[in-house]
Structure formats: C-alpha cells, structure tokens
Amino acid sequence: MLEILLPLKRIFLEHKILPLKTINKLLTLTFILFSSVLFAQKSPILYGVLLDEHNVPIDGVSVYYDVPSGRVTTTTDRSGFYSINIPVNTPVNVFFSHISFKLSSIENVEMGYNDSFEFNSFMLTGTETLNNIVIDAKTGRKRVEGITNISPETIRKIPGANAGVENIIKLLGGNSNNELSTQYAVRGGNYDENLVYVEDIEIYRPFLIRSGQQEGLSFTNTAMIENVDFSSGGFQARYGDKLSSVLDITYRRPKGFGAEVEASFLGGSLTLESLSKNKKWSGIIGARYRDNSLLVNSQETETNFKPTFADVQTMVNFKPTDKWELSFLGNMSQNKYHYQPLTRQTNFGTIDEPIALQIYYDGQEKDEYETYFGAFKSTYEVSENFKFKVIGSIYHTQEQEHFDILAQYALGEVDTNIGSDTFGEIQSARGAGSQLNHARNDLDALIVNAEVKGFHDIKSNLIEWGVKYTREDIRDRLVEWEVIDSAGFALPAPVIDTPINDQPYNPYTGPLTPYQNVRATNFVEINRVSGYAQWSRRAKLGSSDIWMNAGVRAHQWQVNVYGNSGKSQVTMSPRGQFTIKPDWKRDMLFRIAGGLYHQPPFYRELRDSLGVVNPNVKAQQSIHIVLGNDYSFKLSGRPFKLVTEAYYKKLDDVNTYTLENVRIRYRANNDAVAYAYGLDVRMNGEFVPGTESWVTFGYLKTEENYRDKGYIARPTDQRLKFGILFQDYVPNIPSLKMYLNLVYNTGLPGGSPSYADPYVYQSRLNDYRRADAGFAYVFTDGTKAYDKGHWLAMFKELSVGLEIFNLFDNQNAITNTWVRDVYTKSQYGIPNYLTSRVFSIKLNARI
C-alpha cells in the first residue's frame, strides 16, 4: 500500500496539485482505510510526520530500531512522512536520527497484531532533545472500549488535599464531597461498588474506617505508575463483579537507575528503581509518609491530633526469556490515627436568628490499621497467538477502632452585639446535654486469591478467558454504644418495645439502656469461584470500522458463619459492547455498551446495622446501558477530544445503606429496587499550547424504593457536578507553572438521626465548592541538556512550588450531627465542616 501512496504524494508535491497539509490528511486517511481493509496483515505499523521547530517537514530522517537479527530502518520523504513495521508483541526502542538535529527516541514501543499508531513530532536543533516517550499501542483499543486513559504526569502535578489517582477520578465518572478521603462514588453507586486493579491484581481497602481523615494513604503509589485506565460503566466481562466502575493501573518497568523524591508539609515519598546489567531483573520500590494534621487542624474542632500514615511498596520483575516474565508486587502499610478532640463551635441558622452549637470534649480515639499484601504473577507467551497469566495474591489486614469520647454541648442563640464582651458566644441555651460514644471494634481479615487468565489472538478475533478462586476468612468483634443525656434525662433507645418515656412529667420506670447499642462477634468464611469468557473483533461494515465485544461472567459463593453454611448462590452476567467509526471526515465514533451486572456481597454487605451477619444476602444486580460518542478534533492546530456518555441503570435486590462520612452501614437484606440515570460530558486538550487540561460536566439522578414505601433519593444522589483540571504557564517565564483543580458539586442528602426513618429526613447538604491551586517553578524537566559541571545536570526533573488547598476558603460539609432541642422537641442537623484554606510547600526531584 505504501508503495502506491508515496509515489502519489511525490506527484502531488512536484506538480503542486494540493497543499502539503491537505496531502498529509488525505494520505493519512487513505492509509487508515486501507489498513482496515487489509486487516489480515500481521505486522503492526508506526507512522507519522516529522517537522522542525518552524513546522517545515524534514526530509531524510533515519527511523530505525534494533532487533537480534539486525537493524530495521526507513527514512522520511520530502513531506516528512515515515512508516515502519514493528515486530509483534515485542518492545523496541525507535530512534530518529538526522545530521542537523539531535538524536531522539521513543522507548518501549510494543504493538499487537494489526495495530497501527500515528506518532507526529518535532525534531529540535541545538542542544535540546525530545523527551523519551512510551507508546501504548492499545490506545485505539481503549478508545473504542470507552476507557479513559489518564496521564501519570497529570496525576502527579494536579494539586489536591489527597493528591493521586483518586483525585482525578473524582472529576471523571466519579464524584466525592470529601477531600480528606480517597473514596469515590460513580454514577449513583457507593464506595464499595468500584473495582481497583494494580497489575491485574484486585486491591482491597480497610474495613473499619469511618472518616476520610483516618485513611492516610491510598494503596496506589503515584510515583510508580506507568498507565491508568478508568471505566465508569458498561465495562467488559474480563473485569470483576462490581456494579459501578473499574480502575486499572499498571506500574512502571524500569529502564535503568532512577530516583524520585517528593516532600511537602503533608509528608513525603522516596522512590528508587533499577535494571540489572543483563536486563533480566528490574525493580522499583517506594516509601511514603503522610501527616494530615495540617489539614485536620484547619477544621472547627480543636484537637490534639497525632496521625502516622506510612507504607512501603515494591514491584520486582524477572524475565528469564523473551516469552516469560515473573513479577512480585508487595505492600506493607501502617496507619495510626490518634485523635483527642478539645472544643468545637459551629454557627448556623439565619442572620436574623443565629444559632450555635458549642461542644467541650473529653476522651480520645486510637485507631490502627495494618495491612500486608503480596502477589505473584507469571506471564508466558506460548506462541504468537496464545498468552496466559497465573496470579496468586494474599491480603491480610488487622484493624482496631477504640475510642471513648464524652461531648458536653449547649445549643442556643448567639450574641450578635459587636460591642458585647460575649460577642459570638451562646447567651440563651435552648438545649444542653452530653453524649458519650464508646467503641472497641477489632477486625482481622485474610483474603487469598488464585487466578489463571488466557489470551488467544486468532486473525482479527481476540478470545479472553479466566478462572479465579477466592477464600475470605474474617474475624470481627463489634462493641459500640452511645449514651445521650439531654437536660439531665437519659434517653433510651427509640425502639418499639421500649416503655413510654414522657419525662419530666412522669418518672421513667423502664430499664436504662444505651441510645444506640451494637454488640456482635462474627467468624465468617466465604469461598468464591468466578470466571469469564469474552470475544472481541474488529471488522468493516461497508466503509465504516466496527469493533465488537461479547462476554459473560459467572460467580458462585457460599458464606459460612460459625460453621453454619448459608445457601450456595450463583450469578451469570452477560455483557457486550459495540462501536462504530463512520467513514466521515470528522474523527468520530459511537459506542453502545451494557449488560447484566451483579455484585455478590462482600463481608460488609452481609453485616446489618446491629452487626449481625446474614449469610444469605443475595447479589445486587443492575441492568446497565451506556450510549457514548467520542469526537477528536483540532482547534488552532491543537488536539482536543470531546467525550459524551448517557447511561441508565435499573437495580434490583438492592441492599440499602446509610452513609456516615465514609462508613457504610447496610441493612443486609435485598428489600429495595432503585434506578440511576444521567449524562457525563468531558472535553480535554491543549487549551494552552503544550499542556493538557480537562473540563467535565455531569448530571445524575438516583432513587430507591424500600419495601414499596415510595422512591426517595439515595445517599449518593448528587444531581450536578462540574470540574476543571487546568494547566498554564507564564508566557515570559515558561518555567513558572500553574495547576488548578476546581470542583463544584450540588449537595448530597444530609442523612438522618440514628434509628430514624430516612423517609422523614430528606434534607440536603449545601453545595460542595472547592478550588486547589499549585504554583511551581520548574528548574528542569529533562528537555534541556546541561554540561556535566552544571548543578542541574544530575536532575531529570526539579521543581519547587506552593500549593493552596481550598483557595477561596469555602465551608463544605460532609455530614450532619443531629442535636435535640429539649424545649421544642426538634432535632437540628448541625453541619460537620471539612477543611478550610491551607498552604503547603512542595518539592519534586527526579534523577
């Protein structure tokens, strides 16, 4: 095909039939169309156009790579166009060489059968060189699958109180109104409905955490990431059994020695990587430390806060042959959360009637979460058409949540007289009382997985399958109670069989019981067997390109509580995707995906609000349909992409829950139905030349119907969201960068008091508004070479910056604290506010 196209191009140029840009576009389109028609070809192709800094095509650039059998090379023509065949499933380094330009390269180019990748770039004169770039030849496949690919550089640079992968996910299909948490909800689901994989290995999170400020560190180490893929719905059968989303992360394979250091007022990290001389062994290790006291001390509650969040994570790879790779992924983390609240005053109400809640605390909280994780993975390429993986992993967590906190409160009107000595204080109490919370919760969980996956590439068909066995052994003790004393009268639990309490008019003669009391000890074993099979194919439909996927998952499990086995349950989940790219001038494709999705209950979904385990909880199920459009275009010569997705979920056998900060308490039954529908729109591209920015918008409505009582908003019913990730630099000082993370979400349902009927309490929290900004001076980013004696010569990257969290000092609330007014018998929802404005200094260095 190239033998035909290139002479045609020369003819067009010599006779000036068409402008150069038009010729390149026509030939590129023709090349793609012919590649689709000739889909049976085996060799993948790397192609593109090389220009100098003045946008002039470079003739005679040598494009080559080396393989054991010798060097494969080609050259660019007068229009700067090149095309070179790449070996199948074999990583190679491609070089661009010209006598007038500095040598440039693309590292680790690896493609599968029939893949093609367009790489257009500039070659620079002088002492500057192109950055090394890793090409992911699966980019086109991800686009048709509806998977969002997130740049590791974007993840590292965008500021946030909990910076990392989850910080970006919250602006895509996910959302969250808690900057202290790494948890996110996607399209009406909750925090337990999201799959997270690192290197094909499923990742678990601690069980007992109830507040985002206790989380410390996400499992994912940002400094080790090479690739991040995210799907917010309609994902394939090869991914596991959850209802909402998939986050799929790949760690970096080192190409040599490297080190990275990050330090700020919130903590720091150190990452080291290396490659053996024979290139068979490679390893990367990262250690992190985090201290959230800077953020938590900006809240209304004055505390003595001593957190320690630390982890060490490593990945070691051994490649004895070109076809066989062995990998080990390990992680150890220890999170100690010591918290001693002192005082709090929250002002609310109206300007005409200001009200305040003033609390004095006594006691403390000591929470500790220790997790150990190890996984082995073996990948073997049997032939060019067959590859399989064997994966084994162990996850062990030991958690304790111990606290005794006495809160003595006064609720009343605020003195608004500016000249008064008691200005801002409570002058007329409406209610006074105390609340004692006690917990001695301990959990020990061991989860073991063994899995086999197979991949068969047969002409233009890809067959994938997998079988997985999981054993969960969980030992859990809950001792948790709450005593409320209001104006000297102890309040018993508001349950039906409690004697009538009409104090102070008549003495209460019933038993003295806690207002809330949870006591349970559970020894639970769960055995699971799951598997999947799916088929994918690229083809032509007339002159249009199409891509199809169909698959099914099966899951069998049985819960054993104290030796008593529940029912053996089985689910089947068929799923499918269809994408078409019409033969249009515009680069646009349309996608439909969906199926029947099941979520077999994990341990927390089996445990009700009183701590009792129901071994026969059924899997929640969802019929999920996603319609998507993907449009790539250019504005002012810069690339942009607009992605639009409309979705609908019909949920049955719903296990309803309450949401308290980040703790989820289930009813452990399947007595509800629900639905969710909405629209997500995202545009990303180079709003500023050389930098990528994102703008997102989402609409969501999700409601549930419990036992035919009518539809009410689910705890994650967040109607509107708007987010911006923006990068910029000062034109006259290009080394001075600016990064902005802007979020606006409408308010979530505000919850309800303990034992209350949620159908009675349908108030909402205020809208969530937050802006985090980062300003950095980049001394070097690797694009400029320095003499050996220069102090920057040893650095690949070095920057120092200022981060401002909650730039506009918005007061955002995460939940309500419910307080009684003894005179009016009313209950007030007092907002629990999150962090205020905080400043931090940050250093990044890579060598």
ZAMARGU-4260 file (C-alpha; in steps of 0.2 Angstrom, whole numbers, plus 5000, padded with zeros to 4 digits):
<rodrens>
0) 5000/5000/5000 | 5014/5012/5004 | 5022/5009/4988 | 5006/5016/4980 | 5004/5031/4992
5) 5021/5038/4992 | 5024/5040/4974 | 5006/5048/4973 | 5012/5060/4986 | 5028/5065/4977
10) 5017/5068/4961 | 5005/5079/4971 | 5020/5089/4978 | 5030/5091/4962 | 5015/5097/4952
15) 5008/5107/4967 | 4991/5099/4964 | 4986/5101/4983 | 4994/5110/4998 | 5005/5099/5009
20) 4993/5099/5024 | 4979/5093/5013 | 4990/5080/5005 | 4995/5073/5023 | 4977/5072/5029
25) 4972/5063/5013 | 4986/5051/5014 | 4984/5048/5032 | 4965/5044/5030 | 4969/5033/5015
30) 4982/5024/5025 | 4970/5021/5039 | 4956/5015/5027 | 4967/5003/5018 | 4974/4997/5034
35) 4956/4992/5040 | 4953/4984/5023 | 4969/4974/5024 | 4965/4968/5042 | 4973/4951/5039
40) 4991/4959/5039 | 5001/4953/5054 | 5014/4967/5056 | 5009/4982/5066 | 5014/4999/5059
45) 5021/5015/5067 | 5019/5030/5055 | 5018/5049/5056 | 5026/5066/5050 | 5042/5074/5057
50) 5044/5093/5057 | 5056/5105/5063 | 5053/5119/5075 | 5046/5130/5061 | 5033/5117/5055
55) 5044/5113/5040 | 5044/5094/5035 | 5061/5086/5037 | 5067/5075/5023 | 5080/5061/5026
60) 5077/5057/5044 | 5083/5039/5048 | 5070/5030/5058 | 5076/5013/5065 | 5076/5001/5079
65) 5087/4986/5083 | 5082/4968/5085 | 5093/4952/5087 | 5093/4949/5069 | 5099/4966/5064
70) 5094/4984/5062 | 5077/4989/5054 | 5077/5006/5046 | 5067/5018/5035 | 5068/5037/5031
75) 5056/5051/5029 | 5052/5058/5012 | 5051/5076/5007 | 5035/5079/5016 | 5042/5072/5032
80) 5032/5056/5031 | 5038/5039/5038 | 5031/5022/5040 | 5040/5007/5049 | 5034/4989/5053
85) 5036/4985/5071 | 5038/4967/5077 | 5023/4959/5085 | 5021/4960/5104 | 5040/4964/5106
90) 5045/4980/5114 | 5058/4990/5104 | 5066/5007/5105 | 5063/5018/5089 | 5076/5031/5085
95) 5075/5047/5074 | 5092/5052/5068 | 5097/5067/5056 | 5114/5076/5054 | 5106/5093/5058
100) 5096/5088/5073 | 5098/5080/5090 | 5095/5061/5091 | 5078/5057/5098 | 5069/5041/5103
105) 5053/5033/5108 | 5055/5019/5121 | 5047/5003/5123 | 5036/5003/5108 | 5025/4987/5109
110) 5010/4983/5097 | 4999/4968/5094 | 4993/4961/5078 | 4986/4973/5066 | 4989/4988/5077
115) 4994/5005/5070 | 5000/5020/5079 | 5002/5038/5072 | 5016/5047/5080 | 5019/5065/5074
120) 5033/5075/5082 | 5045/5089/5081 | 5064/5087/5080 | 5074/5101/5088 | 5091/5109/5084
125) 5104/5114/5096 | 5107/5105/5112 | 5089/5101/5116 | 5082/5083/5113 | 5064/5076/5113
130) 5059/5068/5129 | 5058/5049/5129 | 5040/5043/5126 | 5032/5027/5130 | 5019/5022/5116
135) 5004/5012/5122 | 4998/5004/5106 | 4982/4999/5114 | 4976/5017/5115 | 4965/5015/5100
140) 4958/4999/5108 | 4954/5009/5124 | 4945/5022/5114 | 4933/5010/5107 | 4930/5001/5123
145) 4925/5018/5132 | 4940/5018/5143 | 4948/5034/5149 | 4967/5035/5149 | 4974/5046/5162
150) 4992/5053/5160 | 5003/5049/5175 | 5011/5067/5173 | 4993/5074/5176 | 4991/5064/5191
155) 5007/5070/5199 | 5005/5088/5195 | 4987/5092/5199 | 4985/5098/5217 | 4973/5091/5230
160) 4972/5088/5248 | 4973/5069/5244 | 4983/5071/5228 | 4984/5055/5217 | 4974/5044/5205
165) 4958/5046/5215 | 4960/5065/5215 | 4957/5064/5196 | 4944/5050/5196 | 4933/5061/5206
170) 4932/5073/5191 | 4928/5060/5178 | 4914/5047/5181 | 4916/5048/5200 | 4912/5061/5212
175) 4915/5064/5231 | 4912/5078/5243 | 4926/5074/5255 | 4944/5080/5251 | 4950/5070/5266
180) 4945/5054/5258 | 4952/5044/5243 | 4935/5035/5241 | 4923/5040/5226 | 4906/5036/5221
185) 4902/5033/5202 | 4885/5036/5194 | 4875/5033/5209 | 4885/5019/5217 | 4893/5019/5233
190) 4912/5017/5238 | 4910/4998/5239 | 4905/4996/5221 | 4922/5001/5212 | 4935/4988/5206
195) 4953/4993/5208 | 4967/4983/5200 | 4985/4985/5200 | 4995/4974/5188 | 4979/4963/5185
200) 4978/4961/5204 | 4962/4966/5214 | 4965/4978/5228 | 4956/4979/5244 | 4954/4993/5256
205) 4952/4993/5276 | 4935/4989/5283 | 4933/4999/5299 | 4937/5016/5293 | 4923/5028/5296
210) 4930/5045/5292 | 4940/5051/5277 | 4954/5059/5289 | 4958/5041/5295 | 4963/5035/5278
215) 4980/5042/5276 | 4987/5034/5260 | 4979/5026/5245 | 4986/5009/5240 | 4992/5016/5223
220) 5009/5024/5224 | 5008/5038/5211 | 5027/5039/5208 | 5027/5021/5202 | 5013/5022/5189
225) 5015/5020/5171 | 4997/5019/5165 | 4980/5022/5172 | 4964/5017/5164 | 4946/5021/5170
230) 4929/5015/5165 | 4914/5022/5173 | 4901/5009/5167 | 4897/4996/5154 | 4914/4988/5156
235) 4919/4971/5149 | 4916/4953/5157 | 4935/4952/5160 | 4933/4964/5174 | 4926/4958/5191
240) 4909/4958/5199 | 4905/4976/5204 | 4891/4987/5199 | 4899/5004/5196 | 4917/5006/5189
245) 4934/4999/5185 | 4951/5007/5189 | 4965/4998/5180 | 4983/5003/5185 | 5000/4997/5178
250) 5016/5000/5186 | 5032/5006/5178 | 5045/4993/5171 | 5062/5002/5175 | 5074/5006/5160
255) 5089/5010/5171 | 5093/5018/5188 | 5082/5032/5194 | 5076/5040/5210 | 5062/5052/5214
260) 5059/5062/5230 | 5043/5072/5234 | 5042/5082/5250 | 5029/5094/5257 | 5021/5099/5274
265) 5009/5084/5272 | 5023/5071/5271 | 5034/5064/5258 | 5040/5050/5247 | 5055/5042/5240
270) 5055/5030/5225 | 5070/5020/5218 | 5071/5010/5203 | 5085/5000/5194 | 5088/4987/5180
275) 5101/4973/5180 | 5116/4973/5168 | 5108/4958/5158 | 5091/4967/5158 | 5083/4952/5165
280) 5079/4959/5183 | 5071/4976/5186 | 5064/4983/5202 | 5055/4998/5209 | 5052/5002/5227
285) 5043/5017/5235 | 5041/5023/5253 | 5028/5036/5258 | 5024/5045/5274 | 5009/5057/5277
290) 5004/5068/5291 | 4986/5075/5289 | 4987/5086/5304 | 4989/5102/5294 | 4973/5099/5286
295) 4963/5092/5301 | 4969/5106/5312 | 4960/5119/5300 | 4943/5111/5305 | 4931/5119/5318
300) 4936/5106/5331 | 4951/5110/5341 | 4961/5094/5343 | 4977/5086/5349 | 4980/5076/5333
305) 4994/5063/5330 | 4992/5054/5314 | 5006/5042/5307 | 5002/5035/5289 | 5017/5026/5281
310) 5019/5012/5268 | 5032/5003/5258 | 5028/4996/5241 | 5039/4986/5229 | 5037/4978/5212
315) 5051/4966/5206 | 5051/4959/5188 | 5062/4944/5182 | 5062/4940/5163 | 5072/4924/5161
320) 5067/4923/5142 | 5059/4934/5129 | 5042/4925/5132 | 5042/4923/5151 | 5040/4936/5164
325) 5039/4934/5183 | 5033/4948/5194 | 5031/4951/5213 | 5020/4965/5220 | 5021/4969/5239
330) 5015/4982/5251 | 5016/4985/5269 | 5006/4999/5277 | 5003/5005/5295 | 4991/5019/5299
335) 4990/5025/5316 | 4976/5038/5320 | 4977/5046/5337 | 4964/5059/5340 | 4959/5069/5355
340) 4946/5082/5352 | 4945/5098/5364 | 4932/5110/5359 | 4920/5115/5344 | 4909/5129/5340
345) 4898/5128/5324 | 4887/5143/5319 | 4872/5140/5309 | 4854/5147/5307 | 4850/5163/5299
350) 4856/5181/5300 | 4840/5186/5310 | 4841/5170/5321 | 4859/5165/5323 | 4861/5148/5332
355) 4877/5140/5338 | 4882/5123/5344 | 4896/5123/5357 | 4904/5107/5362 | 4918/5103/5375
360) 4926/5086/5373 | 4934/5074/5385 | 4942/5057/5380 | 4952/5051/5365 | 4951/5040/5349
365) 4965/5027/5345 | 4963/5018/5328 | 4976/5007/5320 | 4976/4999/5303 | 4990/4987/5297
370) 4989/4979/5280 | 5001/4967/5272 | 4999/4962/5253 | 5009/4951/5242 | 5006/4945/5224
375) 5015/4934/5211 | 5011/4935/5193 | 5018/4924/5179 | 5015/4929/5161 | 5020/4917/5147
380) 5019/4919/5129 | 5016/4901/5122 | 5015/4907/5104 | 5012/4922/5094 | 4993/4918/5096
385) 4992/4912/5114 | 4997/4920/5130 | 4992/4916/5148 | 4994/4923/5166 | 4995/4914/5183
390) 4991/4926/5198 | 4991/4922/5216 | 4989/4935/5230 | 4987/4937/5249 | 4979/4951/5258
395) 4980/4952/5277 | 4973/4967/5287 | 4972/4969/5306 | 4962/4984/5312 | 4956/4992/5328
400) 4945/5006/5332 | 4945/5011/5350 | 4938/5027/5357 | 4929/5034/5372 | 4923/5052/5369
405) 4912/5062/5380 | 4904/5078/5372 | 4895/5090/5383 | 4885/5103/5372 | 4875/5118/5373
410) 4863/5124/5359 | 4857/5141/5359 | 4856/5159/5352 | 4872/5168/5348 | 4876/5186/5355
415) 4877/5197/5339 | 4881/5213/5348 | 4898/5218/5342 | 4902/5228/5357 | 4897/5215/5369
420) 4910/5205/5380 | 4901/5189/5375 | 4901/5193/5356 | 4900/5177/5346 | 4896/5166/5362
425) 4880/5157/5367 | 4869/5168/5378 | 4852/5159/5378 | 4853/5140/5378 | 4839/5130/5370
430) 4846/5114/5374 | 4860/5106/5384 | 4866/5089/5386 | 4880/5076/5384 | 4884/5062/5373
435) 4896/5048/5377 | 4902/5037/5362 | 4912/5021/5366 | 4919/5008/5354 | 4930/4993/5355
440) 4930/4987/5337 | 4943/4974/5331 | 4944/4965/5314 | 4956/4953/5307 | 4954/4948/5288
445) 4964/4936/5277 | 4959/4935/5259 | 4968/4923/5247 | 4966/4923/5228 | 4972/4911/5214
450) 4968/4915/5196 | 4973/4909/5178 | 4970/4920/5163 | 4971/4916/5144 | 4973/4927/5128
455) 4971/4920/5111 | 4974/4931/5096 | 4966/4922/5081 | 4967/4933/5065 | 4956/4948/5069
460) 4947/4939/5084 | 4953/4941/5102 | 4947/4927/5114 | 4950/4930/5133 | 4945/4919/5147
465) 4949/4917/5166 | 4945/4907/5181 | 4948/4913/5199 | 4946/4906/5217 | 4945/4917/5232
470) 4944/4912/5250 | 4940/4926/5263 | 4942/4922/5282 | 4936/4936/5293 | 4936/4938/5312
475) 4926/4953/5318 | 4921/4960/5335 | 4910/4975/5337 | 4907/4983/5354 | 4899/5000/5351
480) 4887/5010/5361 | 4881/5028/5363 | 4873/5036/5378 | 4863/5053/5377 | 4859/5064/5391
485) 4848/5079/5387 | 4845/5092/5401 | 4848/5078/5414 | 4837/5065/5407 | 4845/5049/5400
490) 4837/5045/5383 | 4834/5026/5380 | 4834/5018/5363 | 4819/5024/5352 | 4813/5006/5348
495) 4796/5000/5348 | 4796/4989/5363 | 4804/5002/5375 | 4792/5008/5389 | 4784/5025/5386
500) 4796/5040/5391 | 4787/5056/5394 | 4800/5064/5406 | 4800/5076/5415 | 4781/5075/5418
505) 4781/5057/5424 | 4796/5046/5430 | 4803/5034/5418 | 4802/5016/5426 | 4809/5006/5411
510) 4827/4999/5410 | 4842/5011/5407 | 4848/5006/5390 | 4860/5015/5378 | 4853/5026/5365
515) 4862/5015/5352 | 4870/4998/5356 | 4879/4987/5344 | 4887/4971/5350 | 4892/4956/5339
520) 4906/4944/5336 | 4907/4936/5319 | 4919/4922/5312 | 4915/4922/5294 | 4922/4911/5279
525) 4917/4914/5261 | 4923/4903/5247 | 4921/4910/5229 | 4924/4903/5212 | 4922/4915/5197
530) 4926/4915/5179 | 4923/4924/5162 | 4925/4922/5144 | 4924/4935/5131 | 4926/4938/5112
535) 4932/4954/5103 | 4933/4958/5085 | 4937/4972/5073 | 4929/4972/5056 | 4921/4983/5042
540) 4903/4987/5040 | 4903/4995/5022 | 4916/5008/5023 | 4915/5010/5042 | 4926/5002/5055
545) 4917/4992/5069 | 4923/4984/5085 | 4913/4971/5094 | 4914/4963/5111 | 4903/4950/5120
550) 4906/4940/5135 | 4899/4933/5151 | 4904/4931/5169 | 4899/4918/5182 | 4901/4919/5201
555) 4897/4906/5214 | 4899/4909/5233 | 4894/4902/5249 | 4895/4910/5266 | 4900/4901/5282
560) 4896/4909/5299 | 4902/4899/5315 | 4902/4883/5304 | 4884/4885/5298 | 4884/4887/5280
565) 4872/4898/5270 | 4865/4894/5253 | 4876/4892/5238 | 4872/4905/5226 | 4877/4908/5208
570) 4875/4923/5196 | 4878/4925/5177 | 4882/4942/5170 | 4882/4943/5151 | 4890/4959/5144
575) 4893/4967/5127 | 4900/4982/5118 | 4898/4988/5100 | 4907/5003/5092 | 4907/5010/5075
580) 4918/5023/5067 | 4909/5030/5052 | 4918/5034/5036 | 4917/5053/5039 | 4929/5067/5038
585) 4927/5070/5056 | 4936/5058/5068 | 4921/5052/5077 | 4914/5036/5084 | 4899/5030/5093
590) 4898/5016/5106 | 4884/5006/5115 | 4888/4995/5130 | 4880/4987/5144 | 4873/4971/5151
595) 4868/4962/5167 | 4880/4967/5181 | 4880/4958/5198 | 4888/4962/5214 | 4889/4947/5226
600) 4890/4953/5244 | 4907/4956/5252 | 4909/4955/5271 | 4902/4972/5275 | 4887/4970/5264
605) 4882/4954/5274 | 4883/4963/5291 | 4867/4973/5296 | 4867/4989/5307 | 4867/4979/5323
610) 4882/4969/5317 | 4873/4953/5314 | 4879/4943/5298 | 4865/4937/5286 | 4874/4923/5276
615) 4860/4923/5263 | 4861/4941/5256 | 4859/4940/5238 | 4869/4949/5225 | 4863/4966/5220
620) 4860/4967/5201 | 4859/4980/5188 | 4854/4982/5170 | 4866/4995/5164 | 4866/5003/5147
625) 4878/5016/5141 | 4877/5026/5125 | 4893/5036/5120 | 4901/5047/5107 | 4919/5051/5105
630) 4925/5066/5094 | 4943/5070/5091 | 4947/5087/5083 | 4959/5101/5082 | 4957/5119/5087
635) 4970/5132/5082 | 4980/5117/5077 | 4980/5109/5094 | 4972/5092/5098 | 4956/5091/5108
640) 4944/5077/5112 | 4925/5078/5117 | 4918/5063/5125 | 4899/5061/5129 | 4890/5047/5138
645) 4872/5044/5143 | 4868/5030/5155 | 4854/5021/5163 | 4854/5008/5177 | 4839/4998/5184
650) 4844/4990/5200 | 4836/4975/5209 | 4839/4966/5225 | 4846/4982/5232 | 4855/4981/5249
655) 4851/4998/5256 | 4863/5008/5267 | 4867/5023/5277 | 4882/5034/5273 | 4891/5042/5288
660) 4906/5051/5282 | 4914/5036/5273 | 4907/5022/5283 | 4893/5012/5275 | 4881/5003/5286
665) 4870/4990/5276 | 4853/4983/5281 | 4859/4966/5274 | 4843/4962/5265 | 4838/4964/5247
670) 4821/4973/5250 | 4823/4988/5238 | 4824/4992/5220 | 4832/5008/5213 | 4837/5017/5197
675) 4850/5029/5191 | 4852/5039/5175 | 4862/5054/5169 | 4874/5062/5157 | 4893/5064/5158
680) 4902/5076/5146 | 4921/5079/5146 | 4932/5089/5135 | 4951/5088/5136 | 4965/5095/5126
685) 4978/5109/5124 | 4969/5124/5130 | 4986/5131/5132 | 4999/5125/5120 | 5010/5111/5127
690) 4999/5107/5142 | 4983/5096/5144 | 4968/5102/5153 | 4951/5094/5156 | 4933/5101/5158
695) 4919/5090/5164 | 4901/5091/5167 | 4889/5078/5174 | 4870/5076/5178 | 4864/5062/5189
700) 4848/5056/5197 | 4847/5040/5208 | 4832/5035/5219 | 4827/5019/5228 | 4811/5012/5234
705) 4812/5002/5250 | 4798/4989/5253 | 4786/4999/5241 | 4786/5014/5253 | 4790/5026/5238
710) 4805/5032/5229 | 4817/5044/5239 | 4835/5050/5235 | 4849/5038/5238 | 4864/5044/5249
715) 4874/5047/5233 | 4861/5056/5224 | 4872/5071/5218 | 4862/5080/5204 | 4875/5091/5196
720) 4894/5091/5195 | 4907/5102/5187 | 4926/5101/5187 | 4941/5109/5179 | 4959/5102/5178
725) 4969/5117/5171 | 4987/5119/5167 | 4996/5135/5162 | 5012/5144/5162 | 5018/5162/5162
730) 5022/5167/5144 | 5038/5177/5148 | 5043/5165/5162 | 5039/5147/5154 | 5047/5139/5169
735) 5034/5146/5181 | 5019/5134/5180 | 5001/5135/5187 | 4989/5120/5191 | 4971/5122/5195
740) 4959/5109/5202 | 4941/5116/5203 | 4926/5107/5208 | 4908/5111/5210 | 4895/5098/5216
745) 4877/5100/5222 | 4873/5094/5239 | 4871/5076/5244 | 4857/5070/5255 | 4861/5075/5273
750) 4857/5058/5281 | 4845/5055/5296 | 4847/5053/5315 | 4851/5035/5322 | 4835/5024/5322
755) 4826/5037/5312 | 4815/5034/5296 | 4825/5041/5281 | 4809/5044/5273 | 4806/5058/5286
760) 4823/5066/5284 | 4826/5071/5266 | 4836/5087/5268 | 4852/5090/5258 | 4869/5097/5262
765) 4875/5113/5255 | 4884/5113/5238 | 4902/5107/5238 | 4913/5121/5231 | 4932/5119/5231
770) 4947/5125/5222 | 4965/5119/5224 | 4979/5128/5216 | 4998/5124/5214 | 5012/5136/5208
775) 5028/5128/5204 | 5045/5134/5197 | 5052/5121/5186 | 5071/5122/5186 | 5072/5107/5174
780) 5060/5095/5166 | 5073/5085/5156 | 5070/5094/5139 | 5087/5103/5141 | 5104/5096/5142
785) 5117/5104/5154 | 5136/5102/5155 | 5142/5090/5167 | 5148/5103/5179 | 5131/5112/5180
790) 5122/5109/5196 | 5106/5104/5186 | 5115/5091/5176 | 5111/5076/5188 | 5092/5080/5188
795) 5079/5074/5175 | 5066/5085/5184 | 5067/5098/5198 | 5054/5109/5204 | 5048/5119/5220
800) 5031/5126/5222 | 5017/5132/5233 | 5000/5123/5235 | 4985/5132/5241 | 4971/5120/5246
805) 4953/5127/5247 | 4959/5143/5238 | 4943/5153/5242 | 4940/5146/5259 | 4923/5138/5256
810) 4914/5130/5270 | 4910/5112/5264 | 4900/5099/5275 | 4901/5080/5274 | 4888/5075/5286
815) 4876/5082/5299 | 4877/5080/5318 | 4859/5078/5325 | 4856/5088/5341 | 4840/5089/5351
820) 4831/5105/5357 | 4824/5099/5373 | 4811/5113/5373 | 4804/5111/5355 | 4807/5093/5354
825) 4816/5097/5337 | 4832/5090/5330 | 4844/5101/5322 | 4856/5094/5308 | 4872/5103/5313
830) 4884/5103/5298 | 4901/5094/5300 | 4913/5105/5290 | 4928/5100/5281 | 4945/5109/5279
835) 4947/5127/5277 | 4961/5136/5267 | 4978/5128/5269 | 4995/5132/5262 | 5009/5120/5259
840) 5026/5120/5251 | 5031/5106/5239 | 5047/5099/5232 | 5049/5087/5217 | 5065/5080/5211
845) 5070/5065/5199 | 5087/5059/5194
</rodrens>
